[in-house]
């Protein structure tokens, strides 16, 4: 909040960006979809490894494998998806990709809530599905942002969108951390010697350890459920604000 206040005060003295860009419906909608999506992505990629390591007892090398589908699918599919987006417009790829990510996170929520500890047949396929969804979003989202403004504003538009995604990630870690800690504390009752959410445990009695693992699963399930809803909102926002025409599509600037 202090950083936001300082930036706002500085902007009041010397505006760094033209906020008039947000009068453009396509630009504002694409940025709102970005915020929802990257909020959800950051929360899951931050807290899922904590649950797998501290809760399930997996090692860091095993857990690192869940990031492979995200990187690989974005690298392999961004080019083809970008060409597809140019032909049909960015609306469908962004909305469909966000919806796929929502399904993946909903699957993580259900899996965690049920206490099913299956890495290769549970977590990994869902993360691959998430990678597919993000691969559908990344290139078309950039296209939507850059082509929604005039040529002289493309640099500012790109910078704003990058800042929106980073801010979404920062807020997600703080907000979803508070949610996970609340659910975890409520379910465990905070008995003496009980580690906090995401903290490794040693020397706990069997019943306390079982309670800790179940509470960790439920806490992450709450995070995954909220982020699945946010991805759904991202899909809806993109569908109703991002144009669906083939590139180049009309710039909808409404600034006077």
C-alpha positions as a Markdown table, in Angstrom:
| # | Residue | x | y | z |
|---|---|---|---|---|
| 1 | Unk | 0.0 | 0.0 | 0.0 |
| 2 | Unk | 2.9 | 2.4 | 0.8 |
| 3 | Unk | 4.4 | 1.7 | -2.7 |
| 4 | Unk | 1.0 | 2.4 | -4.3 |
| 5 | Unk | 0.6 | 5.6 | -2.4 |
| 6 | Unk | 4.1 | 6.8 | -3.3 |
| 7 | Unk | 3.5 | 6.0 | -7.0 |
| 8 | Unk | 0.1 | 7.8 | -6.9 |
| 9 | Unk | 1.7 | 10.9 | -5.3 |
| 10 | Unk | 4.4 | 10.9 | -8.0 |
| 11 | Unk | 1.9 | 10.5 | -10.7 |
| 12 | Unk | -0.1 | 13.5 | -9.3 |
| 13 | Unk | 3.0 | 15.7 | -9.7 |
| 14 | Unk | 4.1 | 14.3 | -13.0 |
| 15 | Unk | 1.9 | 11.7 | -14.8 |
| 16 | Unk | 3.9 | 8.8 | -16.0 |
| 17 | Unk | 1.1 | 7.2 | -18.1 |
| 18 | Unk | -1.9 | 8.4 | -19.9 |
| 19 | Unk | -4.8 | 7.0 | -17.9 |
| 20 | Unk | -7.0 | 8.0 | -20.8 |
| 21 | Unk | -6.0 | 4.7 | -22.4 |
| 22 | Unk | -8.4 | 3.0 | -20.0 |
| 23 | Unk | -11.3 | 4.7 | -21.8 |
| 24 | Unk | -10.7 | 2.2 | -24.5 |
| 25 | Unk | -13.0 | -0.7 | -23.8 |
| 26 | Unk | -10.8 | -3.3 | -25.4 |
| 27 | Unk | -7.7 | -2.1 | -23.6 |
| 28 | Unk | -9.3 | -1.9 | -20.2 |
| 29 | Unk | -11.0 | -5.3 | -20.6 |
| 30 | Unk | -7.8 | -7.0 | -21.7 |
| 31 | Unk | -6.0 | -5.5 | -18.7 |
| 32 | Unk | -8.7 | -6.6 | -16.3 |
| 33 | Unk | -8.6 | -10.1 | -17.8 |
| 34 | Unk | -4.8 | -10.0 | -17.3 |
| 35 | Unk | -5.2 | -9.1 | -13.6 |
| 36 | Unk | -7.6 | -11.9 | -12.9 |
| 37 | Unk | -5.6 | -14.5 | -14.8 |
| 38 | Unk | -2.2 | -13.6 | -13.4 |
| 39 | Unk | -3.5 | -13.2 | -9.9 |
| 40 | Unk | -4.8 | -16.8 | -10.1 |
| 41 | Unk | -1.6 | -18.1 | -11.8 |
| 42 | Unk | 0.8 | -16.5 | -9.3 |
| 43 | Unk | -1.2 | -17.8 | -6.3 |
| 44 | Unk | -1.2 | -21.4 | -7.5 |
| 45 | Unk | 2.4 | -21.5 | -8.6 |
| 46 | Unk | 3.5 | -20.0 | -5.3 |
| 47 | Unk | 1.4 | -22.1 | -2.9 |
| 48 | Unk | 1.2 | -25.5 | -4.7 |
| 49 | Unk | 4.9 | -26.3 | -4.3 |
| 50 | Unk | 4.6 | -25.5 | -0.6 |
| 51 | Unk | 1.8 | -28.0 | -0.1 |
| 52 | Unk | 3.6 | -30.7 | -2.1 |
| 53 | Unk | 6.8 | -30.3 | -0.2 |
| 54 | Unk | 5.6 | -29.5 | 3.3 |
| 55 | Unk | 2.4 | -31.4 | 3.1 |
| 56 | Unk | 3.0 | -34.4 | 0.8 |
| 57 | Unk | 6.7 | -34.8 | 1.6 |
| 58 | Unk | 7.9 | -34.5 | -2.0 |
| 59 | Unk | 11.4 | -33.2 | -2.7 |
| 60 | Unk | 12.1 | -30.0 | -4.6 |
| 61 | Unk | 13.3 | -31.8 | -7.7 |
| 62 | Unk | 10.1 | -33.7 | -8.0 |
| 63 | Unk | 8.0 | -30.6 | -7.5 |
| 64 | Unk | 10.0 | -28.7 | -10.0 |
| 65 | Unk | 8.7 | -31.0 | -12.7 |
| 66 | Unk | 5.2 | -29.3 | -12.5 |
| 67 | Unk | 6.7 | -26.2 | -14.1 |
| 68 | Unk | 7.8 | -28.0 | -17.2 |
| 69 | Unk | 4.4 | -28.2 | -19.0 |
| 70 | Unk | 3.9 | -24.4 | -18.5 |
| 71 | Unk | 7.2 | -23.4 | -20.1 |
| 72 | Unk | 7.2 | -26.1 | -22.8 |
| 73 | Unk | 3.6 | -25.6 | -24.0 |
| 74 | Unk | 4.0 | -21.8 | -24.1 |
| 75 | Unk | 7.3 | -22.1 | -26.1 |
| 76 | Unk | 5.8 | -24.7 | -28.5 |
| 77 | Unk | 2.3 | -23.2 | -29.0 |
| 78 | Unk | 2.8 | -19.4 | -28.8 |
| 79 | Unk | 3.7 | -19.1 | -32.5 |
| 80 | Unk | 0.9 | -21.2 | -33.9 |
| 81 | Unk | -1.7 | -19.7 | -31.5 |
| 82 | Unk | -0.5 | -16.2 | -32.5 |
| 83 | Unk | -1.1 | -16.9 | -36.2 |
| 84 | Unk | -4.5 | -18.4 | -35.3 |
| 85 | Unk | -5.4 | -15.4 | -33.3 |
| 86 | Unk | -4.5 | -13.1 | -36.2 |
| 87 | Unk | -7.0 | -15.0 | -38.4 |
| 88 | Unk | -10.0 | -15.1 | -36.0 |
| 89 | Unk | -9.2 | -12.3 | -33.5 |
| 90 | Unk | -7.9 | -12.6 | -29.9 |
| 91 | Unk | -11.3 | -12.9 | -28.2 |
| 92 | Unk | -11.7 | -16.7 | -28.6 |
| 93 | Unk | -8.2 | -17.8 | -27.7 |
| 94 | Unk | -8.1 | -15.6 | -24.6 |
| 95 | Unk | -11.5 | -16.6 | -23.3 |
| 96 | Unk | -10.9 | -20.3 | -24.1 |
| 97 | Unk | -7.5 | -20.3 | -22.6 |
| 98 | Unk | -8.7 | -18.6 | -19.4 |
| 99 | Unk | -11.5 | -21.2 | -19.2 |
| 100 | Unk | -9.1 | -24.1 | -19.5 |
| 101 | Unk | -7.0 | -22.7 | -16.7 |
| 102 | Unk | -10.1 | -22.3 | -14.6 |
| 103 | Unk | -10.9 | -26.0 | -15.2 |
| 104 | Unk | -7.3 | -27.0 | -14.2 |
| 105 | Unk | -7.5 | -25.0 | -11.0 |
| 106 | Unk | -10.9 | -26.3 | -10.2 |
| 107 | Unk | -9.4 | -29.8 | -10.6 |
| 108 | Unk | -6.6 | -28.9 | -8.2 |
| 109 | Unk | -9.2 | -27.7 | -5.7 |
| 110 | Unk | -11.3 | -30.9 | -5.9 |
| 111 | Unk | -8.2 | -33.1 | -5.8 |
| 112 | Unk | -6.8 | -31.3 | -2.7 |
| 113 | Unk | -10.2 | -31.2 | -0.9 |
| 114 | Unk | -10.6 | -34.9 | -1.4 |
| 115 | Unk | -7.1 | -35.5 | 0.0 |
| 116 | Unk | -6.0 | -37.4 | -3.1 |
| 117 | Unk | -2.2 | -37.4 | -3.2 |
| 118 | Unk | -1.5 | -38.4 | -6.8 |
| 119 | Unk | 1.3 | -36.5 | -8.4 |
| 120 | Unk | 1.8 | -38.1 | -11.8 |
| 121 | Unk | -1.9 | -39.1 | -12.4 |
| 122 | Unk | -3.4 | -36.1 | -10.6 |
| 123 | Unk | -1.4 | -32.9 | -10.1 |
| 124 | Unk | 0.8 | -33.2 | -13.2 |
| 125 | Unk | -2.0 | -33.7 | -15.8 |
| 126 | Unk | -3.8 | -30.7 | -14.3 |
| 127 | Unk | -0.7 | -28.6 | -14.5 |
| 128 | Unk | -0.3 | -29.6 | -18.1 |
| 129 | Unk | -3.9 | -28.5 | -18.8 |
| 130 | Unk | -3.0 | -25.2 | -17.1 |
| 131 | Unk | 0.0 | -24.9 | -19.4 |
| 132 | Unk | -2.2 | -25.5 | -22.4 |
| 133 | Unk | -4.6 | -22.8 | -21.3 |
| 134 | Unk | -1.8 | -20.2 | -20.7 |
| 135 | Unk | -0.3 | -21.1 | -24.1 |
| 136 | Unk | -3.6 | -20.1 | -25.7 |
| 137 | Unk | -3.7 | -16.8 | -23.8 |
| 138 | Unk | -0.2 | -15.3 | -23.8 |
| 139 | Unk | 0.3 | -14.4 | -27.5 |
| 140 | Unk | -3.3 | -13.2 | -28.2 |
| 141 | Unk | -3.4 | -11.2 | -25.0 |
| 142 | Unk | -0.3 | -9.3 | -26.2 |
| 143 | Unk | -1.9 | -8.8 | -29.5 |
| 144 | Unk | -5.1 | -7.5 | -27.9 |
| 145 | Unk | -3.2 | -5.0 | -25.8 |
| 146 | Unk | -0.9 | -3.7 | -28.6 |
| 147 | Unk | -3.6 | -3.4 | -31.3 |
| 148 | Unk | -6.2 | -1.7 | -29.1 |
| 149 | Unk | -4.3 | 1.6 | -28.9 |
| 150 | Unk | -2.7 | 3.9 | -31.4 |
| 151 | Unk | 0.8 | 3.2 | -32.6 |
| 152 | Unk | 2.3 | 6.0 | -30.5 |
| 153 | Unk | 0.8 | 4.4 | -27.4 |
| 154 | Unk | 2.0 | 0.9 | -27.9 |
| 155 | Unk | 5.0 | 1.2 | -25.6 |
| 156 | Unk | 2.9 | 2.6 | -22.8 |
| 157 | Unk | 0.2 | 0.0 | -23.3 |
| 158 | Unk | 2.8 | -2.8 | -23.1 |
| 159 | Unk | 4.3 | -1.4 | -20.0 |
| 160 | Unk | 0.9 | -1.0 | -18.3 |
| 161 | Unk | -0.1 | -4.5 | -19.1 |
| 162 | Unk | 3.2 | -5.9 | -17.7 |
| 163 | Unk | 2.7 | -3.9 | -14.5 |
| 164 | Unk | -0.9 | -5.1 | -14.2 |
| 165 | Unk | 0.3 | -8.7 | -14.3 |
| 166 | Unk | 3.0 | -8.1 | -11.7 |
| 167 | Unk | 0.7 | -6.3 | -9.4 |
| 168 | Unk | -1.8 | -9.1 | -9.7 |
| 169 | Unk | 0.8 | -11.6 | -8.7 |
| 170 | Unk | 2.0 | -9.6 | -5.7 |
| 171 | Unk | -1.5 | -9.1 | -4.4 |
| 172 | Unk | -2.3 | -12.8 | -5.0 |
| 173 | Unk | 0.6 | -14.0 | -2.8 |
| 174 | Unk | -0.5 | -11.8 | 0.1 |
| 175 | Unk | -4.3 | -12.2 | -0.2 |
| 176 | Unk | -4.3 | -16.0 | -0.9 |
| 177 | Unk | -1.6 | -16.5 | 1.8 |
| 178 | Unk | -4.0 | -14.9 | 4.3 |
| 179 | Unk | -6.8 | -17.2 | 3.1 |
| 180 | Unk | -4.7 | -20.3 | 3.3 |
| 181 | Unk | -3.4 | -19.5 | 6.8 |
| 182 | Unk | -6.9 | -18.8 | 8.0 |
| 183 | Unk | -8.3 | -22.1 | 6.8 |
| 184 | Unk | -5.3 | -24.0 | 8.0 |
| 185 | Unk | -5.5 | -22.5 | 11.5 |
| 186 | Unk | -9.2 | -23.0 | 11.8 |
| 187 | Unk | -8.9 | -26.7 | 10.9 |
| 188 | Unk | -5.9 | -27.5 | 13.0 |
| 189 | Unk | -6.9 | -25.4 | 16.0 |
| 190 | Unk | -3.3 | -24.3 | 16.4 |
| 191 | Unk | -2.2 | -26.9 | 19.1 |
| 192 | Unk | 1.2 | -26.5 | 20.7 |
| 193 | Unk | 4.0 | -27.6 | 18.3 |
| 194 | Unk | 1.9 | -27.4 | 15.2 |
| 195 | Unk | 3.8 | -25.8 | 12.3 |
| 196 | Unk | 2.2 | -23.0 | 10.3 |
| 197 | Unk | 0.8 | -23.5 | 6.8 |
| 198 | Unk | 3.5 | -24.5 | 4.4 |
| 199 | Unk | 6.1 | -25.1 | 7.1 |
| 200 | Unk | 7.9 | -28.5 | 7.3 |
| 201 | Unk | 7.0 | -30.7 | 10.2 |
| 202 | Unk | 9.2 | -33.0 | 12.3 |
| 203 | Unk | 8.5 | -35.0 | 15.4 |
| 204 | Unk | 4.8 | -34.6 | 15.4 |
| 205 | Unk | 2.5 | -37.3 | 16.8 |
| 206 | Unk | 0.7 | -39.3 | 14.1 |
| 207 | Unk | -2.7 | -37.8 | 14.8 |
| 208 | Unk | -1.3 | -34.2 | 14.7 |
| 209 | Unk | 0.6 | -34.9 | 11.5 |
| 210 | Unk | -2.5 | -36.3 | 9.8 |
| 211 | Unk | -4.5 | -33.2 | 10.9 |
| 212 | Unk | -1.7 | -31.0 | 9.5 |
| 213 | Unk | -1.7 | -32.7 | 6.2 |
| 214 | Unk | -5.5 | -32.6 | 5.9 |
| 215 | Unk | -5.6 | -28.9 | 6.9 |
| 216 | Unk | -2.8 | -28.1 | 4.3 |
| 217 | Unk | -4.8 | -29.8 | 1.6 |
| 218 | Unk | -8.0 | -27.9 | 2.5 |
| 219 | Unk | -6.2 | -24.6 | 2.7 |
| 220 | Unk | -4.8 | -25.0 | -0.7 |
| 221 | Unk | -8.2 | -26.2 | -2.0 |
| 222 | Unk | -9.6 | -22.9 | -0.9 |
| 223 | Unk | -6.9 | -21.0 | -2.8 |
| 224 | Unk | -7.4 | -23.1 | -5.9 |
| 225 | Unk | -11.2 | -22.7 | -5.8 |
| 226 | Unk | -11.0 | -18.9 | -5.5 |
| 227 | Unk | -8.5 | -18.7 | -8.3 |
| 228 | Unk | -10.6 | -21.0 | -10.6 |
| 229 | Unk | -13.4 | -18.4 | -10.1 |
| 230 | Unk | -11.1 | -15.6 | -11.0 |
| 231 | Unk | -10.0 | -17.4 | -14.2 |
| 232 | Unk | -13.7 | -17.8 | -15.1 |
| 233 | Unk | -14.1 | -14.0 | -14.6 |
| 234 | Unk | -11.1 | -13.5 | -16.9 |
| 235 | Unk | -12.7 | -15.6 | -19.6 |
| 236 | Unk | -16.0 | -13.7 | -19.3 |
| 237 | Unk | -14.3 | -10.3 | -19.3 |
| 238 | Unk | -12.3 | -11.2 | -22.4 |
| 239 | Unk | -15.3 | -12.5 | -24.2 |
| 240 | Unk | -17.3 | -9.3 | -23.7 |
| 241 | Unk | -14.6 | -6.7 | -24.1 |
| 242 | Unk | -11.9 | -8.0 | -26.5 |
| 243 | Unk | -12.8 | -7.8 | -30.2 |
| 244 | Unk | -13.3 | -11.0 | -32.2 |
| 245 | Unk | -12.5 | -9.7 | -35.6 |
| 246 | Unk | -9.5 | -10.9 | -37.6 |
| 247 | Unk | -6.3 | -8.7 | -37.4 |
| 248 | Unk | -6.1 | -5.9 | -38.0 |
| 249 | Unk | -9.3 | -5.0 | -36.2 |
| 250 | Unk | -10.6 | -1.5 | -35.6 |
| 251 | Unk | -9.1 | 0.5 | -32.7 |
| 252 | Unk | -11.9 | 1.5 | -30.4 |
| 253 | Unk | -10.3 | 4.6 | -29.0 |
| 254 | Unk | -12.8 | 6.9 | -27.2 |
| 255 | Unk | -10.4 | 9.5 | -26.0 |
| 256 | Unk | -11.2 | 13.1 | -26.9 |
